[in-house]
Amino acid sequence: MRVEQHLEARVRQTIQEALGVDADPLLRPTKDPALGDYQLNAAFALAKSQKSSPRQIAERIAQALQGAPEFASVEVAGGGFINLRLSEEWMGEVLAQMLGDQRLGVPLVSRPERIVVDYSGPNIAKQMHVGHLRSTILGHAIISLLRFIGHEVIGDNHLGDWGTQFGILIAALREFRGGDSSGLDISGLEALYRDGTRKASEDPAFAERARLELARLQQGDAENRALWERFVALTRAEIEPIYERLGVRFDLWLGESFYQPMLGPTVQMLLERGIAREDEGAVCVFFNEWKERLGEAAPGRLANHKEPLIVKKRDGAYLYSTTDIATVIYRSEELRANRALYVVDMRQSLHFEQVFAIAKRLGYPIELEHVGFGAVLDAEGKPLKTREGKAITLAALLDEAEKRAFEVMKSENIFEISVDEMALIARAVGIGAVKYADLKQNRLSDYVFDFDKLIDLKGNSGPYMQYAGARVRSIFRKGGIDPLGLRVKRVLLQSPEERSLGRVLLRFPEIIHRAAQAREPHQLTDHLYALSREFSLFFERCPVLRSEGATRDSRLALTALVGAQIQKGLELLGIEAVERM
């Protein structure tokens, strides 16, 4: 049960019966628990239509809510606020139901969708670096959340595996290695591309050779095609183990090359529909001309955007904008997706506005969303790089996180495991720390990556949450109790600590749905941290194994729910739970 959704429905029905109107209750959790658990603000919105003061309307609504089983008290405050305190009996019954439900009370959506999530998307011939971190981790968590609430989700790694860089790579291979690709690894490919790019900027003849090599590749030349396939294979051999370390799986690996046969027909369609036109030999979309040419202005800021979107260059080459339009068409027509999410940094917002506007103009019914995010910065507020000024590779970042996890765990005196065991779980803790540090941020914000805070065992961090989960499991090991077998008719909320913990536990289903719908995993990390803090207070003041009878059963039930929510929450975030720490 989504408690807030249930309460909103209850109050909405009551307002309908008391006032004869269908109105949003404007229900919100209270910031100060001393005032109650929830607050209603509907009276202020209804004052004008009801021709009465908010206070009088609030009193009528409050009177009608008296006796509802969900509420222990309903009180009018101030000029028309209504403070609701939940009934401990009702809370206890809902918590007992949650404990007996494999889904922990999280309902499925009533209208499931087929959703494509486009995320990670590294370029071929380059190592994955810290810039790929957020897209990969955010995309994976969003997919998990959407699947858990009942959507059919297709995760697509849209690789940058086609385009100008391959002409440069092939020309550089011939120039600097005599065409010999034996012994090449990902670092060698990066060096080739770097040297080739520099030479192309200095030597027009080399730049022309690179263009010719690209043309040969695009025309199907067997030798260049074989080199391209080798570059792709070398890159995938490098990046797939990183995905394995991160626990990330993709349903599709449809890179830019997959869509090449569709680009010519896509551009032709844009020309025929009047969406694009030729300009100095290139084919472009001029959004500021749509009102005049198509009878309806382009949406938002595009209506006055004078810079064209080029979909075919004058030399006949296509761009990634063309590929993205063809990708929308494929996802709509072939994958039959209702929606596509693009987990790509905020710097690409204009590009996606343009692509989405074109897709809508073409009439494709798929809903398109840009799930943007900010940058990962160093302590000085600059993009995270090595001391040499290079982007930090993702493999190096994960290596360092695992190393630091082991060092911190070894230096602490709070663990139940040996040093040998610590070495075995350092990967789970280190990689979990990297993921949690990213996911706890509001995705729209830049954030500072700080290794010293990353492996924090006492703050809002991945290791702290893993430790909290392991601590719960240790209670059941000590008592020789299987938490999966616990069942109670009603959880008893007799002390302030029990009630406060129950209040947080009740929000789990609502948090899961909101995090999924808003594409905001940080809502889930916030919940887990609040839950772990409330559990610490509860555990300090409310003996669990040493209590007796119904009180003991109830406290074990609360503890089991805490453990289950932490475990499920970490699972949805892509973080491995640790049995012992």
N, C-alpha and C positions, 0 to 999 in steps of 0.2 A: 504493500500500500504506500502510495505517495501521500504522506500525512498532510502536507500543505494543500495538495490538490483536493484531498478529502474534506479538509476544513473549509476551503473556499467554496466547494459545492454545498456544504451544509449551511454556511452563512448566506450564500446567494439565494438558496431556497427560502431561508428565513426572511430575508429582505423582501423577496417576492410575496411571501404570505403576509408580512406585516405592513408593507408599503405599496404593494401592487405594482412594483417595477422590477425589471431585470437589470441588476447593476453589479459591476465589479466590486467585490468586497474591499479591494485594496488591502489585502492581508499581508503583513510583513512580520518576520521574527523580531522580537524586541531586542534592543542592544543591551538593556539592563534587565537581567532576569528578575530583579526585585519588583519590576512593574508587571511581570507576567511572562508568558511564553510567546504570545503573538499580539499584534495590535491591528485593529481595523480603522481605516481612515475613510471609509465610504461616506460617512455622514457629511463631510465637507463637500464632496462632489455632488451629493444629492440635495444640498440645501436650496439651491435656486429652483430646481424643478418641483420640489416639494413645498416651496414657499414657507419654509420654516427655518429656524436656526439649527446649525449643526448639532448643538448640544441637545436640543429637543429630539431631533432625528436619532441621534445616538442612543438616547434613553429608550426610545421605542424599539430600536433594534436589540438593545441589551435586554430589555424586558422579554422580548420574544425568544431570546437565546437561553434564558434561564431554564434549567432543567435538562438541557441537552447533555447526553452522556459523556461527550468529549470534554466538557468544561467543568472545572471545580469552582471557578468564579468568573463572572463577566462584569466588569466595572467601567463606568464612564469616567473619563479624566479630562481635565482642561476644557477646551472649547468644543470638544466633540470626538475625542479619541475614545476607542473602546479597547480596554486591555483584557486579554483572555489568558486565564491560567488553566492549563490542561489538567484533567482529572488523573490522579495517580493510578486509579483503578483502570481507566481506559488506556493510559500509557502502558501499564503492565500487561494488559491483554494483547495490545498490538506488538509489544516486544516479544511476548511468548510466541505469537504467530510468526514473527520474523525469524525466531530461532528455529522453528520447525520447517522453514521454507528453504530449499536448496538455493534459491535466488535471493535470500535474505530480504524478501519483501519487495524486490525491485520488479515492477510489472513490465511486460512487453508493450511496445507501442501499438496503438490500435491500427495504424496504417503504415506497415513496413514499406520501405523504399529499397530500390536497387541503387547503390551509391558507389561510384568510382572515386577512390582517393589517390590522387597523383602526388607522390612525395619522394623525397631523397634526390633522385635524378642527377647523379654525378656525371661528369664528362669523361669520355673515353680518353685514354692516354694521360690521365692525371690521377694522382693519389687523392683519396678522400681526405679532406681537411676539416678543420673545426667549423668552417662555414656550412658543411653538410650536416652538422650535428643536430641543429634544431629541426630541420625539415624531417630528418629520419626519425628522431625520437617523438616529436609531436605527431607526425603522421601515424606512427605505429600505435600511439596511445589513443588517438581519435578513432582509429579503426576498431580497436578493442572495445571502446565505449559504445560505439554505434552498433557493433555486432551484439553486445551484451543486451542492449535494449530491444533487439529484434530486427534490425535492418540487415539486408543482404549487402555485403561490402566487398568490393574488388580493389585490392591494393595494387597499384601500377607503378613500377619504377621506370619512369619515362627518361631513359638514358640519352645523354647528348652524344649520339654515336654517328653523326653525319654532319657534313658541312665543310667550311673553308679550312678548318684545322687539318683535315686529312690531306689536302693538297700540299700544305706546308710540310706535314710529316713525311709524306712520300718523297717530296723533292729533297728534304733534308737528309733522309736516309740515303738517297743516291749521292748527294753532295758530300756528306761527311763519313759515310760508311760503305760507299761503293755499292749500295743496294742490299747489303748483307744484314739481315735482321736476326741472325743467330746470336744467342747470348743476351738479347735485349730483355730487360725487365722494366717495371713501371718507372723506376728512376731514370733509366736510359731513355725511355720514351719522352718523359718530361724534359730532359736535357735536349733531346732532338728538337722538340717543339720550340723550346726557348731559343736555341741557336738558329733554327729556321726562321722564326719570327723576326729575330734581330737582322738576319741577312736579308730577308725580304724588304725590310724597311730601308736598308742601305743599298741594295743592289736590284734595280728594276728588272734586269734580265732574270735573276733568280725568282723574283716575284711572278714574272710571267710564266716561268717553268712550273711554279707551284699551281698557278691557275690551270695550266694545261694538264697537269697530273690530276687535279680535281675533276676536270672535264672528262678525262679518260676513265676515272673511277665511276663517275655518274653515267657514262655511256656503256658501262659493263665490261671494261677491259679486264681480262682474266688475271693478269699479273697484279694490277693495282687492287683488284677485288681481293686477291689472296692476301696482300699486305694489310688491307683494311681488316679482314677477318682475324689476322694475327694480332693486330693492335687491340681489337675488341676482346679477344681471348686472353691476352696478357692482362688487360685491365680487370676483367671479371675474375681472373685468378687472384688478383690483389684485393678486390673489394668484397668478394663473397665471404672470405673468412672474417672480415670485419662485421658484416651483417650477422654472421653466425655468433660472434662474440656478443653482439647486441641483442641477440634473440629475435631478429627481425626477419620475417619471411614475406615474399611478394607473391601475389597470384599471377601477375603478368610482368614481363620485362619488355614492353613494347617501346623501343627507343625511336628516335627521329627517323632512322633508316626505314622502319616498318611502313611509314606513311609516304615514302617517296613516290610510289606509283599513283597516289591520290592527289598530288599537289597540282599537276597540270589541270585535271578536271575541276579542282576546287577553284583555281584562279579563273578558269573559263566561266564557272557558275557566277562568280562575283562580278565578272564583266557583263554577263547576260542579264543579271538582275539590276544592273546599274549601281551596285554598291561600290565598285571600283572602276577606275578608268585609266587609260594610258596617259603617261606624262613623261615626255622626253625619252621615250623608249622603255620606261619602266611601267609596271602596273601598280597603282597606288589607291588607297582608300583615303579620301579627303572627307573627314567627318563634318567639317564646317560647311560642306556643300550639300549635305543630306536634305536639308529643308527645301532647298531649291530643286534638287534632282529627284528626290524620293517623296517629297510632300510631308515629311515628318522629320523634325530635328533629331540629331543624335542625342543620347541621354547625357544628363549632367554636364560636366565640364567639357565633354567632347564636342558639344554643340558649337563652341567657339574655338576649338582646337585647330590651329592652322597647319601644324606639322603633319604631313601625311604618314600613313602606315604603309610601308612598301611591302608588297606580297610577291613581287617578281622583279628582280633587278634587270637593268638594260642588257646585261650579258646573258640573260636567261636563267640565272641562278635564283633559287628560292631561298627564303629566310625562315627563321624559326617561328615567325608570326604566321607564315603560311602553314607550317607544320601544325601549329597549335589549332588553327581553324579546322584543318583536316582531322585532327584528333577529336575535336568536339563532334564532328559529323560521325566519325567511327563509333564513338562511345554512345551516341544517340541511336544510330541506325543498327549497328551490329551488336553492341553490348546491351542495348535496350535499357540503358541506365536512366533512372528518373532524375539523378543529380550527380554532379561531379565536383569534388573539392580539390583545390589546388593549394597544397601546403608549400608555399614559396614566400621568400622574404618580401617585406613591404616595398622594397625598391622597385619591384615589378608591378606595382598596383596599376599604373597607367596602361601598361601592356595588356593586363588582363581586362581592364575596362574596355579596351578597344576590341579584343578578341570576343568578349562576351556580347558586346553590342552588335558585332557582325553576325554572331551565331543567332542572336535573337531576331535580327533583321532577315536572316535566311529562313526563319520559321521553325527552327528545331525546338522541340518542347522541353529539352533537358534543362534543369535548373543548374546554374553555374555559380560557384562561390570561390572567391580568393581568400584562403585562410592564411592571412599574412602574419609575419612575425618580425621582431626586431633583431638587432645584431648582438653577437657575443663579443664583449669588450675586455680589455685588460684593465689593470688598476688605474691607468691614466686616461681611461675612457676612449682608447683607440682599439681598432680591430685586433683581436688576439693573434700575436705572431711570436716566432722564436726570437732569440737575441740577435740572430743574423737578419732579421726582418722578413723571414719567410713565413708563410702560413703554416701553423702547426698541423701536422697530419693527424687524422683521427686515430690511427693506430698508436702513434706516440702518446696522444692524450690518454687513451685507455691504459696503455702500459704504465704511465705515471700514476694514474688513479689507483690501479691495482697495487703498485708498489707502496704508495702512501697509505692505502687502507691497511696493508699488512703492518707497516711501521707503527701506525696509530694504535691498532688493536694490540700489538705486542707491548706497547708502552703503558697501556691501561691495566688496571688490576681488577676489572669488574667482570671478566669473562669466565665462563664455565668450561672452556675448552683449552686444549694444549696448543703449544706453538705450532706443532705439525698440522693440527686441525685448522688453525688460523690461516696457514698458507693455502689450504685447500679452498677456504671460503673467501679468500681475499678478492678473487675475481668477482664473485657475486656482490660483495660489498663495494668494491671500487667502481664497477660499472653501474651498480645501482645508485651510487652517489652521484655519478655524472648525469644519469638520467633524471634523478629527482631534483638536482640543482637546476636543471633546465626547465622541467615541467612545473616546478613550484612558482615560476615567474608568470606574470601576465604576459601572454605570448606577444602582445603588441608592443611591449616595452623592450628596449635594449637592457642587457644586464651584464654586470661585471663577473667574470669567471675567476674565482678565488680558490686555489687549491687548499689553502689553510682552512677555509670554511667548508670545503667540500666534504671532508671526512670528519664531520663534527658528530660526536656521539651524544651531545647534550642539547642540540638545537633542532630546528626544523630542517632535517636532512635525511637522505636515504638511509645511512647507517643507523640513525636514531630510530627510524620507523622499523627497520629490520630487527633492531634490538628489542623494540617494544613488542613486536610480534613473537620473537623468540622467548621473551620474558613471560608472555601469556602461556605459551606452550609448556614452559618449565613448571608452571603452577599445576597443570594437569598431569605432567609426568610425576611430580612429587606426590600428588594425591592418588596416583594410579587410576585416573578417571579418563574415559574417552569423551571428549567434548562433543563429538558427533552424535552421541547417544543421549544427550541431555534433553529433557522435555519438561516443561512446567505449564500449568494452566494459566498462571499469571505471574509475572515478575513483580516482586514486592519492592516498592520504592519508599522505604521507611525513613531513610536519612537524607539530609540535603545532598550528600555526595552521590548516593544512589540515584536520586532524582536528576541531578545535573548530568550524570553519565547517561541515564536513560534519555534525557532530552536531546543529547547529541546523537545517540544511536538511532533515534527515530528519523533523523534527517537523511540518512544514507540513501534511501531510494530517490528522494527528491534531488539530492546532490548528483547522483549518477546521471539522471535524466538531464539536469541542467548543464552539467559538464559536457555531455554528448551533444546536446542541441546547440550550445554556444561555441562548441569546439574549443573548450577551455579546461584542459586537464588540471590547471591550478586550483579549480574549485574542489577537486577531489583531494589534492595534497593538503589544502587548507582544512578540509574535514578530518583527514587522518591525523594531522597534527593536533587539532582541537580534541579529537578523541583520545589520543595518547596522553595528553595533559590531564584530561578529566579522569582517565583511568588511573593515573599516578596518584591523584588525590584520593580517589575511591579506595585504592589498594592500601594506602597508608593508614586510612581511618576506619576501614570496614574489613575486618578479618574475613577471609574467604574459607580456607580449609579448616580454620579453628572455630568457625561458627557452627551452629547446629540446626537440625530440622529444616523447616521451610525456608528459614533465613539463609542457611547454607546453600540449599538448592537454588534459591533465587540469585544469590551472589555468584554462584558458579555459572548460572545462565547468563548473567550480565558479562562475566569474564569471557565466556565462550563467544558471545556476540561480538565483543571487542576484537577477539582474535580472528573471528571469521571476517569481519569488516576490514581489518588491516590486511589480512591475506588476500582477500578479493580485490581490495583497492590497489595493493602493490601489483597483483597480477594484471589488472587493467592498465596500469601504468607501464607494464613491461619490465617490472623489477622483481627479481627472484627473492622469494621469502627464504629466510635461513632458519633451519630447525633449531640450532643451538648457537649461542654466542656468549 
